[in-house]
Amino acid sequence: MSEAHKPTFSGVIPHLAVKGGTEAIAFYVKALGAELVQQMPTPDGRLMHAHLRLNGAPIFLHDDFDGAGGCRPPTETGGASVTMHVALRAPAEVDALFERACAAGADVVMVPNDVFWGDRYARLRDPFGHVWSLGAPLSAG
């Protein structure tokens, strides 16, 4: 990729380590509606880097291998150390995305509920060990 075509980013971008990068991309596209922006394999076919866009925000991911950035997938460390939160606009979107992700193979951590802080909220674990929360305000005001 030429310097002129490299995307410019700001803010904090999650960078997920996974076992099975190609499968993870397919899952995030199917389950969460992510868009694949770019992927870069190593010469031997592992996923060195992928850039996805989910709900307008970038997410990076890579296969688990030595030299891949020093972080390990939750499946190798005994659990996730961070929750990825998808901020949605309407409570019905929480329920719809929850159902979509479950149908694609996510495990339920917490079913959608109206919670005390004023959101519709749910939690899932993807097949790669990462935990996702889904939330939307119950009212616009």
N, CA, C and O atoms as a GROMACS GRO file, in nm:
protein
  564
    1MET      N    1   0.086  -0.116   0.000
    1MET     CA    2   0.000   0.000   0.000
    1MET      C    3   0.090   0.122   0.000
    1MET      O    4   0.182   0.132   0.082
    2SER      N    5   0.065   0.214  -0.089
    2SER     CA    6   0.145   0.334  -0.095
    2SER      C    7   0.111   0.426   0.021
    2SER      O    8   0.002   0.417   0.078
    3GLU      N    9   0.205   0.514   0.056
    3GLU     CA   10   0.182   0.608   0.165
    3GLU      C   11   0.059   0.693   0.140
    3GLU      O   12  -0.013   0.728   0.234
    4ALA      N   13   0.033   0.728   0.013
    4ALA     CA   14  -0.082   0.813  -0.020
    4ALA      C   15  -0.215   0.744   0.007
    4ALA      O   16  -0.316   0.811   0.024
    5HIS      N   17  -0.215   0.610   0.010
    5HIS     CA   18  -0.340   0.536   0.029
    5HIS      C   19  -0.357   0.479   0.170
    5HIS      O   20  -0.456   0.412   0.198
    6LYS      N   21  -0.261   0.505   0.260
    6LYS     CA   22  -0.275   0.456   0.396
    6LYS      C   23  -0.381   0.538   0.469
    6LYS      O   24  -0.380   0.661   0.462
    7PRO      N   25  -0.472   0.469   0.540
    7PRO     CA   26  -0.572   0.544   0.617
    7PRO      C   27  -0.505   0.614   0.735
    7PRO      O   28  -0.404   0.568   0.787
    8THR      N   29  -0.562   0.724   0.777
    8THR     CA   30  -0.516   0.798   0.893
    8THR      C   31  -0.615   0.773   1.006
    8THR      O   32  -0.737   0.781   0.986
    9PHE      N   33  -0.564   0.742   1.124
    9PHE     CA   34  -0.648   0.711   1.237
    9PHE      C   35  -0.616   0.804   1.353
    9PHE      O   36  -0.506   0.860   1.360
   10SER      N   37  -0.711   0.819   1.441
   10SER     CA   38  -0.689   0.885   1.569
   10SER      C   39  -0.774   0.813   1.672
   10SER      O   40  -0.859   0.731   1.636
   11GLY      N   41  -0.753   0.843   1.797
   11GLY     CA   42  -0.828   0.777   1.902
   11GLY      C   43  -0.765   0.645   1.941
   11GLY      O   44  -0.647   0.621   1.912
   12VAL      N   45  -0.841   0.561   2.004
   12VAL     CA   46  -0.794   0.430   2.049
   12VAL      C   47  -0.860   0.324   1.963
   12VAL      O   48  -0.982   0.323   1.948
   13ILE      N   49  -0.780   0.235   1.907
   13ILE     CA   50  -0.831   0.129   1.819
   13ILE      C   51  -0.801  -0.006   1.883
   13ILE      O   52  -0.684  -0.037   1.908
   14PRO      N   53  -0.903  -0.086   1.909
   14PRO     CA   54  -0.876  -0.220   1.961
   14PRO      C   55  -0.806  -0.305   1.856
   14PRO      O   56  -0.838  -0.297   1.737
   15HIS      N   57  -0.711  -0.387   1.901
   15HIS     CA   58  -0.636  -0.475   1.813
   15HIS      C   59  -0.645  -0.615   1.875
   15HIS      O   60  -0.577  -0.644   1.973
   16LEU      N   61  -0.728  -0.699   1.817
   16LEU     CA   62  -0.759  -0.830   1.874
   16LEU      C   63  -0.665  -0.938   1.822
   16LEU      O   64  -0.639  -0.946   1.702
   17ALA      N   65  -0.614  -1.019   1.912
   17ALA     CA   66  -0.540  -1.140   1.876
   17ALA      C   67  -0.640  -1.255   1.872
   17ALA      O   68  -0.722  -1.269   1.964
   18VAL      N   69  -0.634  -1.337   1.767
   18VAL     CA   70  -0.728  -1.448   1.752
   18VAL      C   71  -0.657  -1.572   1.700
   18VAL      O   72  -0.550  -1.562   1.639
   19LYS      N   73  -0.714  -1.686   1.725
   19LYS     CA   74  -0.672  -1.810   1.658
   19LYS      C   75  -0.769  -1.829   1.543
   19LYS      O   76  -0.888  -1.853   1.566
   20GLY      N   77  -0.721  -1.818   1.420
   20GLY     CA   78  -0.807  -1.833   1.304
   20GLY      C   79  -0.856  -1.698   1.252
   20GLY      O   80  -0.976  -1.671   1.252
   21GLY      N   81  -0.764  -1.614   1.208
   21GLY     CA   82  -0.798  -1.480   1.164
   21GLY      C   83  -0.900  -1.474   1.051
   21GLY      O   84  -0.991  -1.392   1.055
   22THR      N   85  -0.886  -1.560   0.953
   22THR     CA   86  -0.980  -1.561   0.841
   22THR      C   87  -1.121  -1.595   0.890
   22THR      O   88  -1.219  -1.533   0.847
   23GLU      N   89  -1.130  -1.693   0.980
   23GLU     CA   90  -1.259  -1.730   1.037
   23GLU      C   91  -1.315  -1.617   1.123
   23GLU      O   92  -1.435  -1.592   1.123
   24ALA      N   93  -1.227  -1.548   1.196
   24ALA     CA   94  -1.272  -1.436   1.280
   24ALA      C   95  -1.330  -1.324   1.194
   24ALA      O   96  -1.434  -1.268   1.228
   25ILE      N   97  -1.264  -1.292   1.084
   25ILE     CA   98  -1.317  -1.190   0.994
   25ILE      C   99  -1.456  -1.229   0.947
   25ILE      O  100  -1.549  -1.149   0.952
   26ALA      N  101  -1.470  -1.353   0.902
   26ALA     CA  102  -1.601  -1.399   0.852
   26ALA      C  103  -1.707  -1.391   0.962
   26ALA      O  104  -1.820  -1.351   0.935
   27PHE      N  105  -1.670  -1.428   1.085
   27PHE     CA  106  -1.765  -1.420   1.196
   27PHE      C  107  -1.807  -1.276   1.223
   27PHE      O  108  -1.926  -1.249   1.236
   28TYR      N  109  -1.712  -1.184   1.232
   28TYR     CA  110  -1.745  -1.045   1.264
   28TYR      C  111  -1.829  -0.980   1.155
   28TYR      O  112  -1.915  -0.897   1.184
   29VAL      N  113  -1.805  -1.019   1.030
   29VAL     CA  114  -1.888  -0.968   0.921
   29VAL      C  115  -2.031  -1.023   0.935
   29VAL      O  116  -2.128  -0.947   0.928
   30LYS      N  117  -2.042  -1.154   0.954
   30LYS     CA  118  -2.175  -1.217   0.962
   30LYS      C  119  -2.249  -1.181   1.090
   30LYS      O  120  -2.367  -1.146   1.086
   31ALA      N  121  -2.181  -1.188   1.203
   31ALA     CA  122  -2.247  -1.174   1.332
   31ALA      C  123  -2.273  -1.029   1.372
   31ALA      O  124  -2.376  -0.998   1.432
   32LEU      N  125  -2.179  -0.941   1.340
   32LEU     CA  126  -2.188  -0.804   1.390
   32LEU      C  127  -2.203  -0.700   1.280
   32LEU      O  128  -2.219  -0.581   1.308
   33GLY      N  129  -2.198  -0.745   1.155
   33GLY     CA  130  -2.213  -0.650   1.045
   33GLY      C  131  -2.088  -0.571   1.016
   33GLY      O  132  -2.095  -0.464   0.955
   34ALA      N  133  -1.973  -0.621   1.058
   34ALA     CA  134  -1.847  -0.552   1.030
   34ALA      C  135  -1.818  -0.551   0.880
   34ALA      O  136  -1.869  -0.635   0.806
   35GLU      N  137  -1.739  -0.457   0.839
   35GLU     CA  138  -1.694  -0.446   0.700
   35GLU      C  139  -1.543  -0.468   0.697
   35GLU      O  140  -1.470  -0.404   0.772
   36LEU      N  141  -1.497  -0.558   0.611
   36LEU     CA  142  -1.353  -0.578   0.594
   36LEU      C  143  -1.298  -0.466   0.508
   36LEU      O  144  -1.342  -0.446   0.395
   37VAL      N  145  -1.203  -0.392   0.562
   37VAL     CA  146  -1.141  -0.282   0.490
   37VAL      C  147  -1.012  -0.329   0.424
   37VAL      O  148  -0.985  -0.296   0.309
   38GLN      N  149  -0.933  -0.405   0.498
   38GLN     CA  150  -0.802  -0.448   0.447
   38GLN      C  151  -0.755  -0.570   0.524
   38GLN      O  152  -0.784  -0.585   0.643
   39GLN      N  153  -0.682  -0.658   0.457
   39GLN     CA  154  -0.614  -0.767   0.527
   39GLN      C  155  -0.479  -0.789   0.464
   39GLN      O  156  -0.461  -0.775   0.343
   40MET      N  157  -0.381  -0.826   0.549
   40MET     CA  158  -0.245  -0.850   0.502
   40MET      C  159  -0.197  -0.984   0.557
   40MET      O  160  -0.172  -0.997   0.676
   41PRO      N  161  -0.185  -1.084   0.470
   41PRO     CA  162  -0.134  -1.213   0.516
   41PRO      C  163   0.020  -1.212   0.520
   41PRO      O  164   0.085  -1.132   0.454
   42THR      N  165   0.073  -1.303   0.600
   42THR     CA  166   0.217  -1.328   0.596
   42THR      C  167   0.247  -1.413   0.474
   42THR      O  168   0.154  -1.468   0.415
   43PRO      N  169   0.374  -1.426   0.433
   43PRO     CA  170   0.406  -1.511   0.318
   43PRO      C  171   0.359  -1.656   0.333
   43PRO      O  172   0.332  -1.723   0.234
   44ASP      N  173   0.348  -1.705   0.460
   44ASP     CA  174   0.303  -1.843   0.479
   44ASP      C  175   0.152  -1.854   0.503
   44ASP      O  176   0.103  -1.962   0.536
   45GLY      N  177   0.078  -1.744   0.487
   45GLY     CA  178  -0.067  -1.750   0.489
   45GLY      C  179  -0.136  -1.712   0.619
   45GLY      O  180  -0.258  -1.706   0.623
   46ARG      N  181  -0.060  -1.686   0.724
   46ARG     CA  182  -0.125  -1.639   0.848
   46ARG      C  183  -0.170  -1.495   0.830
   46ARG      O  184  -0.122  -1.424   0.741
   47LEU      N  185  -0.260  -1.452   0.913
   47LEU     CA  186  -0.310  -1.316   0.906
   47LEU      C  187  -0.221  -1.226   0.992
   47LEU      O  188  -0.224  -1.234   1.115
   48MET      N  189  -0.142  -1.142   0.926
   48MET     CA  190  -0.055  -1.049   0.997
   48MET      C  191  -0.135  -0.930   1.050
   48MET      O  192  -0.111  -0.881   1.160
   49HIS      N  193  -0.232  -0.886   0.969
   49HIS     CA  194  -0.310  -0.768   1.008
   49HIS      C  195  -0.440  -0.764   0.928
   49HIS      O  196  -0.441  -0.794   0.808
   50ALA      N  197  -0.547  -0.728   0.994
   50ALA     CA  198  -0.673  -0.700   0.925
   50ALA      C  199  -0.731  -0.573   0.986
   50ALA      O  200  -0.716  -0.546   1.105
   51HIS      N  201  -0.797  -0.498   0.902
   51HIS     CA  202  -0.865  -0.375   0.944
   51HIS      C  203  -1.012  -0.395   0.910
   51HIS      O  204  -1.048  -0.413   0.794
   52LEU      N  205  -1.096  -0.392   1.013
   52LEU     CA  206  -1.240  -0.401   0.997
   52LEU      C  207  -1.301  -0.268   1.039
   52LEU      O  208  -1.240  -0.190   1.113
   53ARG      N  209  -1.420  -0.243   0.993
   53ARG     CA  210  -1.497  -0.127   1.040
   53ARG      C  211  -1.628  -0.181   1.095
   53ARG      O  212  -1.701  -0.254   1.027
   54LEU      N  213  -1.658  -0.144   1.219
   54LEU     CA  214  -1.780  -0.189   1.285
   54LEU      C  215  -1.850  -0.067   1.344
   54LEU      O  216  -1.794   0.002   1.429
   55ASN      N  217  -1.971  -0.043   1.300
   55ASN     CA  218  -2.049   0.069   1.352
   55ASN      C  219  -1.973   0.200   1.335
   55ASN      O  220  -1.982   0.290   1.419
   56GLY      N  221  -1.898   0.211   1.224
   56GLY     CA  222  -1.824   0.331   1.193
   56GLY      C  223  -1.685   0.340   1.254
   56GLY      O  224  -1.610   0.432   1.222
   57ALA      N  225  -1.648   0.245   1.341
   57ALA     CA  226  -1.519   0.250   1.410
   57ALA      C  227  -1.425   0.141   1.361
   57ALA      O  228  -1.469   0.031   1.325
   58PRO      N  229  -1.294   0.169   1.359
   58PRO     CA  230  -1.198   0.067   1.317
   58PRO      C  231  -1.171  -0.035   1.427
   58PRO      O  232  -1.171  -0.003   1.546
   59ILE      N  233  -1.149  -0.157   1.384
   59ILE     CA  234  -1.101  -0.265   1.471
   59ILE      C  235  -0.991  -0.335   1.392
   59ILE      O  236  -1.009  -0.365   1.274
   60PHE      N  237  -0.880  -0.361   1.456
   60PHE     CA  238  -0.771  -0.437   1.395
   60PHE      C  239  -0.770  -0.577   1.457
   60PHE      O  240  -0.814  -0.596   1.570
   61LEU      N  241  -0.718  -0.674   1.382
   61LEU     CA  242  -0.697  -0.807   1.438
   61LEU      C  243  -0.585  -0.878   1.366
   61LEU      O  244  -0.549  -0.842   1.253
   62HIS      N  245  -0.531  -0.979   1.431
   62HIS     CA  246  -0.423  -1.060   1.374
   62HIS      C  247  -0.428  -1.201   1.430
   62HIS      O  248  -0.483  -1.225   1.537
   63ASP      N  249  -0.369  -1.294   1.354
   63ASP     CA  250  -0.355  -1.432   1.401
   63ASP      C  251  -0.256  -1.436   1.516
   63ASP      O  252  -0.168  -1.350   1.528
   64ASP      N  253  -0.270  -1.537   1.600
   64ASP     CA  254  -0.179  -1.560   1.711
   64ASP      C  255  -0.054  -1.630   1.658
   64ASP      O  256  -0.061  -1.744   1.612
   65PHE      N  257   0.060  -1.562   1.665
   65PHE     CA  258   0.188  -1.623   1.633
   65PHE      C  259   0.299  -1.536   1.689
   65PHE      O  260   0.281  -1.416   1.709
   66ASP      N  261   0.416  -1.598   1.714
   66ASP     CA  262   0.529  -1.522   1.767
   66ASP      C  263   0.560  -1.405   1.673
   66ASP      O  264   0.561  -1.420   1.551
   67GLY      N  265   0.584  -1.290   1.732
   67GLY     CA  266   0.616  -1.172   1.653
   67GLY      C  267   0.494  -1.097   1.603
   67GLY      O  268   0.507  -1.007   1.521
   68ALA      N  269   0.374  -1.134   1.652
   68ALA     CA  270   0.252  -1.070   1.603
   68ALA      C  271   0.203  -0.960   1.696
   68ALA      O  272   0.083  -0.930   1.698
   69GLY      N  273   0.291  -0.901   1.770
   69GLY     CA  274   0.251  -0.787   1.851
   69GLY      C  275   0.251  -0.811   2.001
   69GLY      O  276   0.229  -0.717   2.077
   70GLY      N  277   0.276  -0.931   2.043
   70GLY     CA  278   0.293  -0.957   2.185
   70GLY      C  279   0.168  -0.984   2.265
   70GLY      O  280   0.179  -1.016   2.384
   71CYS      N  281   0.049  -0.974   2.207
   71CYS     CA  282  -0.070  -1.010   2.284
   71CYS      C  283  -0.121  -1.145   2.236
   71CYS      O  284  -0.098  -1.185   2.122
   72ARG      N  285  -0.188  -1.214   2.326
   72ARG     CA  286  -0.237  -1.348   2.297
   72ARG      C  287  -0.388  -1.350   2.299
   72ARG      O  288  -0.450  -1.268   2.367
   73PRO      N  289  -0.449  -1.443   2.226
   73PRO     CA  290  -0.596  -1.453   2.227
   73PRO      C  291  -0.648  -1.496   2.363
   73PRO      O  292  -0.579  -1.566   2.437
   74PRO      N  293  -0.771  -1.456   2.396
   74PRO     CA  294  -0.832  -1.499   2.522
   74PRO      C  295  -0.838  -1.650   2.538
   74PRO      O  296  -0.833  -1.701   2.650
   75THR      N  297  -0.847  -1.723   2.427
   75THR     CA  298  -0.853  -1.868   2.434
   75THR      C  299  -0.721  -1.927   2.485
   75THR      O  300  -0.718  -2.041   2.529
   76GLU      N  301  -0.613  -1.849   2.478
   76GLU     CA  302  -0.481  -1.895   2.524
   76GLU      C  303  -0.445  -1.842   2.662
   76GLU      O  304  -0.355  -1.895   2.727
   77THR      N  305  -0.514  -1.738   2.708
   77THR     CA  306  -0.478  -1.674   2.834
   77THR      C  307  -0.578  -1.702   2.946
   77THR      O  308  -0.559  -1.656   3.058
   78GLY      N  309  -0.683  -1.775   2.916
   78GLY     CA  310  -0.782  -1.807   3.017
   78GLY      C  311  -0.898  -1.710   3.024
   78GLY      O  312  -0.980  -1.719   3.116
   79GLY      N  313  -0.908  -1.619   2.930
   79GLY     CA  314  -1.021  -1.528   2.928
   79GLY      C  315  -0.982  -1.391   2.876
   79GLY      O  316  -0.864  -1.354   2.875
   80ALA      N  317  -1.081  -1.317   2.835
   80ALA     CA  318  -1.059  -1.183   2.782
   80ALA      C  319  -1.029  -1.086   2.896
   80ALA      O  320  -1.081  -1.101   3.007
   81SER      N  321  -0.945  -0.987   2.869
   81SER     CA  322  -0.913  -0.886   2.970
   81SER      C  323  -0.980  -0.753   2.938
   81SER      O  324  -0.958  -0.654   3.008
   82VAL      N  325  -1.062  -0.751   2.835
   82VAL     CA  326  -1.131  -0.628   2.794
   82VAL      C  327  -1.264  -0.667   2.730
   82VAL      O  328  -1.276  -0.775   2.672
   83THR      N  329  -1.363  -0.580   2.742
   83THR     CA  330  -1.490  -0.600   2.673
   83THR      C  331  -1.498  -0.499   2.560
   83THR      O  332  -1.474  -0.380   2.580
   84MET      N  333  -1.532  -0.546   2.441
   84MET     CA  334  -1.555  -0.459   2.327
   84MET      C  335  -1.700  -0.414   2.336
   84MET      O  336  -1.790  -0.497   2.343
   85HIS      N  337  -1.725  -0.282   2.336
   85HIS     CA  338  -1.861  -0.231   2.348
   85HIS      C  339  -1.908  -0.174   2.215
   85HIS      O  340  -1.840  -0.092   2.154
   86VAL      N  341  -2.025  -0.217   2.171
   86VAL     CA  342  -2.088  -0.164   2.050
   86VAL      C  343  -2.200  -0.070   2.094
   86VAL      O  344  -2.302  -0.114   2.147
   87ALA      N  345  -2.180   0.059   2.071
   87ALA     CA  346  -2.279   0.159   2.109
   87ALA      C  347  -2.380   0.173   1.996
   87ALA      O  348  -2.346   0.209   1.884
   88LEU      N  349  -2.504   0.143   2.027
   88LEU     CA  350  -2.612   0.149   1.930
   88LEU      C  351  -2.706   0.264   1.963
   88LEU      O  352  -2.697   0.322   2.072
   89ARG      N  353  -2.795   0.297   1.870
   89ARG     CA  354  -2.880   0.414   1.888
   89ARG      C  355  -3.017   0.383   1.949
   89ARG      O  356  -3.076   0.469   2.015
   90ALA      N  357  -3.068   0.262   1.929
   90ALA     CA  358  -3.204   0.230   1.973
   90ALA      C  359  -3.207   0.093   2.040
   90ALA      O  360  -3.133   0.003   1.999
   91PRO      N  361  -3.291   0.076   2.141
   91PRO     CA  362  -3.301  -0.052   2.210
   91PRO      C  363  -3.327  -0.170   2.117
   91PRO      O  364  -3.273  -0.279   2.138
   92ALA      N  365  -3.409  -0.152   2.015
   92ALA     CA  366  -3.438  -0.261   1.922
   92ALA      C  367  -3.313  -0.308   1.849
   92ALA      O  368  -3.303  -0.424   1.810
   93GLU      N  369  -3.217  -0.218   1.829
   93GLU     CA  370  -3.091  -0.256   1.763
   93GLU      C  371  -3.010  -0.351   1.851
   93GLU      O  372  -2.941  -0.439   1.799
   94VAL      N  373  -3.019  -0.335   1.982
   94VAL     CA  374  -2.950  -0.427   2.074
   94VAL      C  375  -3.005  -0.567   2.056
   94VAL      O  376  -2.930  -0.663   2.040
   95ASP      N  377  -3.138  -0.579   2.059
   95ASP     CA  378  -3.200  -0.710   2.045
   95ASP      C  379  -3.168  -0.773   1.909
   95ASP      O  380  -3.138  -0.892   1.901
   96ALA      N  381  -3.174  -0.694   1.803
   96ALA     CA  382  -3.149  -0.746   1.669
   96ALA      C  383  -3.004  -0.792   1.653
   96ALA      O  384  -2.980  -0.899   1.598
   97LEU      N  385  -2.908  -0.712   1.701
   97LEU     CA  386  -2.768  -0.751   1.688
   97LEU      C  387  -2.736  -0.870   1.777
   97LEU      O  388  -2.656  -0.955   1.740
   98PHE      N  389  -2.797  -0.876   1.895
   98PHE     CA  390  -2.780  -0.989   1.985
   98PHE      C  391  -2.825  -1.118   1.916
   98PHE      O  392  -2.752  -1.217   1.916
   99GLU      N  393  -2.944  -1.117   1.858
   99GLU     CA  394  -2.996  -1.235   1.788
   99GLU      C  395  -2.908  -1.274   1.670
   99GLU      O  396  -2.881  -1.392   1.648
  100ARG      N  397  -2.864  -1.174   1.595
  100ARG     CA  398  -2.777  -1.199   1.479
  100ARG      C  399  -2.647  -1.265   1.522
  100ARG      O  400  -2.603  -1.364   1.462
  101ALA      N  401  -2.585  -1.212   1.627
  101ALA     CA  402  -2.458  -1.268   1.674
  101ALA      C  403  -2.477  -1.409   1.730
  101ALA      O  404  -2.394  -1.496   1.706
  102CYS      N  405  -2.584  -1.431   1.805
  102CYS     CA  406  -2.611  -1.566   1.857
  102CYS      C  407  -2.633  -1.666   1.744
  102CYS      O  408  -2.583  -1.778   1.748
  103ALA      N  409  -2.707  -1.624   1.642
  103ALA     CA  410  -2.732  -1.713   1.527
  103ALA      C  411  -2.602  -1.746   1.454
  103ALA      O  412  -2.591  -1.852   1.392
  104ALA      N  413  -2.505  -1.656   1.460
  104ALA     CA  414  -2.377  -1.678   1.392
  104ALA      C  415  -2.278  -1.757   1.478
  104ALA      O  416  -2.171  -1.794   1.430
  105GLY      N  417  -2.313  -1.783   1.605
  105GLY     CA  418  -2.227  -1.867   1.688
  105GLY      C  419  -2.173  -1.804   1.815
  105GLY      O  420  -2.091  -1.866   1.883
  106ALA      N  421  -2.215  -1.683   1.849
  106ALA     CA  422  -2.172  -1.622   1.975
  106ALA      C  423  -2.241  -1.690   2.092
  106ALA      O  424  -2.354  -1.738   2.079
  107ASP      N  425  -2.174  -1.694   2.206
  107ASP     CA  426  -2.231  -1.748   2.330
  107ASP      C  427  -2.290  -1.634   2.412
  107ASP      O  428  -2.234  -1.524   2.416
  108VAL      N  429  -2.401  -1.662   2.476
  108VAL     CA  430  -2.468  -1.562   2.559
  108VAL      C  431  -2.394  -1.548   2.692
  108VAL      O  432  -2.369  -1.647   2.761
  109VAL      N  433  -2.360  -1.426   2.727
  109VAL     CA  434  -2.309  -1.394   2.860
  109VAL      C  435  -2.422  -1.330   2.940
  109VAL      O  436  -2.441  -1.363   3.058
  110MET      N  437  -2.496  -1.239   2.877
  110MET     CA  438  -2.610  -1.173   2.941
  110MET      C  439  -2.712  -1.141   2.834
  110MET      O  440  -2.682  -1.072   2.737
  111VAL      N  441  -2.835  -1.189   2.852
  111VAL     CA  442  -2.941  -1.161   2.756
  111VAL      C  443  -2.976  -1.012   2.761
  111VAL      O  444  -2.950  -0.947   2.862
  112PRO      N  445  -3.035  -0.957   2.654
  112PRO     CA  446  -3.073  -0.816   2.657
  112PRO      C  447  -3.168  -0.785   2.772
  112PRO      O  448  -3.267  -0.855   2.795
  113ASN      N  449  -3.136  -0.678   2.842
  113ASN     CA  450  -3.215  -0.631   2.956
  113ASN      C  451  -3.219  -0.479   2.956
  113ASN      O  452  -3.128  -0.414   2.903
  114ASP      N  453  -3.323  -0.423   3.014
  114ASP     CA  454  -3.326  -0.281   3.044
  114ASP      C  455  -3.256  -0.265   3.178
  114ASP      O  456  -3.306  -0.314   3.280
  115VAL      N  457  -3.142  -0.199   3.180
  115VAL     CA  458  -3.059  -0.193   3.301
  115VAL      C  459  -3.075  -0.060   3.374
  115VAL      O  460  -3.125   0.037   3.318
  116PHE      N  461  -3.033  -0.059   3.499
  116PHE     CA  462  -3.058   0.054   3.588
  116PHE      C  463  -2.996   0.186   3.541
  116PHE      O  464  -3.043   0.292   3.581
  117TRP      N  465  -2.893   0.181   3.458
  117TRP     CA  466  -2.832   0.307   3.413
  117TRP      C  467  -2.901   0.366   3.290
  117TRP      O  468  -2.856   0.466   3.235
  118GLY      N  469  -3.011   0.303   3.247
  118GLY     CA  470  -3.092   0.362   3.141
  118GLY      C  471  -3.064   0.313   3.001
  118GLY      O  472  -3.098   0.381   2.904
  119ASP      N  473  -3.003   0.198   2.988
  119ASP     CA  474  -2.974   0.140   2.856
  119ASP      C  475  -3.045   0.006   2.840
  119ASP      O  476  -3.082  -0.058   2.938
  120ARG      N  477  -3.062  -0.033   2.716
  120ARG     CA  478  -3.088  -0.173   2.679
  120ARG      C  479  -2.949  -0.229   2.661
  120ARG      O  480  -2.868  -0.170   2.589
  121TYR      N  481  -2.916  -0.342   2.725
  121TYR     CA  482  -2.778  -0.388   2.733
  121TYR      C  483  -2.773  -0.540   2.727
  121TYR      O  484  -2.860  -0.608   2.781
  122ALA      N  485  -2.670  -0.593   2.660
  122ALA     CA  486  -2.648  -0.737   2.650
  122ALA      C  487  -2.498  -0.764   2.640
  122ALA      O  488  -2.420  -0.674   2.607
  123ARG      N  489  -2.460  -0.888   2.668
  123ARG     CA  490  -2.319  -0.927   2.654
  123ARG      C  491  -2.310  -1.064   2.587
  123ARG      O  492  -2.392  -1.153   2.611
  124LEU      N  493  -2.207  -1.080   2.502
  124LEU     CA  494  -2.182  -1.203   2.426
  124LEU      C  495  -2.034  -1.238   2.431
  124LEU      O  496  -1.950  -1.152   2.458
  125ARG      N  497  -2.002  -1.364   2.407
  125ARG     CA  498  -1.863  -1.407   2.388
  125ARG      C  499  -1.854  -1.467   2.248
  125ARG      O  500  -1.930  -1.558   2.214
  126ASP      N  501  -1.761  -1.415   2.169
  126ASP     CA  502  -1.749  -1.466   2.032
  126ASP      C  503  -1.672  -1.598   2.033
  126ASP      O  504  -1.612  -1.634   2.134
  127PRO      N  505  -1.672  -1.672   1.921
  127PRO     CA  506  -1.604  -1.802   1.918
  127PRO      C  507  -1.453  -1.794   1.936
  127PRO      O  508  -1.387  -1.897   1.948
  128PHE      N  509  -1.396  -1.673   1.938
  128PHE     CA  510  -1.252  -1.653   1.952
  128PHE      C  511  -1.215  -1.607   2.092
  128PHE      O  512  -1.099  -1.577   2.120
  129GLY      N  513  -1.316  -1.602   2.182
  129GLY     CA  514  -1.293  -1.572   2.322
  129GLY      C  515  -1.312  -1.428   2.363
  129GLY      O  516  -1.303  -1.396   2.482
  130HIS      N  517  -1.338  -1.338   2.268
  130HIS     CA  518  -1.356  -1.197   2.301
  130HIS      C  519  -1.498  -1.170   2.347
  130HIS      O  520  -1.594  -1.226   2.294
  131VAL      N  521  -1.512  -1.082   2.448
  131VAL     CA  522  -1.641  -1.046   2.505
  131VAL      C  523  -1.687  -0.915   2.442
  131VAL      O  524  -1.610  -0.820   2.430
  132TRP      N  525  -1.814  -0.912   2.405
  132TRP     CA  526  -1.875  -0.794   2.341
  132TRP      C  527  -1.997  -0.753   2.422
  132TRP      O  528  -2.077  -0.838   2.461
  133SER      N  529  -2.011  -0.623   2.449
  133SER     CA  530  -2.134  -0.572   2.506
  133SER      C  531  -2.204  -0.489   2.401
  133SER      O  532  -2.140  -0.427   2.316
  134LEU      N  533  -2.336  -0.488   2.408
  134LEU     CA  534  -2.419  -0.412   2.315
  134LEU      C  535  -2.506  -0.322   2.400
  134LEU      O  536  -2.567  -0.367   2.496
  135GLY      N  537  -2.513  -0.194   2.364
  135GLY     CA  538  -2.593  -0.105   2.446
  135GLY      C  539  -2.654   0.008   2.366
  135GLY      O  540  -2.597   0.056   2.269
  136ALA      N  541  -2.773   0.051   2.410
  136ALA     CA  542  -2.842   0.166   2.349
  136ALA      C  543  -2.925   0.232   2.459
  136ALA      O  544  -2.978   0.165   2.546
  137PRO      N  545  -2.935   0.365   2.453
  137PRO     CA  546  -3.016   0.434   2.554
  137PRO      C  547  -3.164   0.398   2.540
  137PRO      O  548  -3.214   0.381   2.429
  138LEU      N  549  -3.231   0.385   2.654
  138LEU     CA  550  -3.374   0.355   2.653
  138LEU      C  551  -3.456   0.475   2.608
  138LEU      O  552  -3.566   0.459   2.554
  139SER      N  553  -3.403   0.594   2.629
  139SER     CA  554  -3.474   0.714   2.585
  139SER      C  555  -3.374   0.812   2.524
  139SER      O  556  -3.255   0.807   2.555
  140ALA      N  557  -3.422   0.898   2.441
  140ALA     CA  558  -3.336   0.994   2.372
  140ALA      C  559  -3.302   1.112   2.462
  140ALA      O  560  -3.216   1.193   2.424
  141GLY      N  561  -3.361   1.127   2.576
  141GLY     CA  562  -3.342   1.245   2.655
  141GLY      C  563  -3.265   1.224   2.778
  141GLY      O  564  -3.243   1.318   2.853
   0.00000   0.00000   0.00000
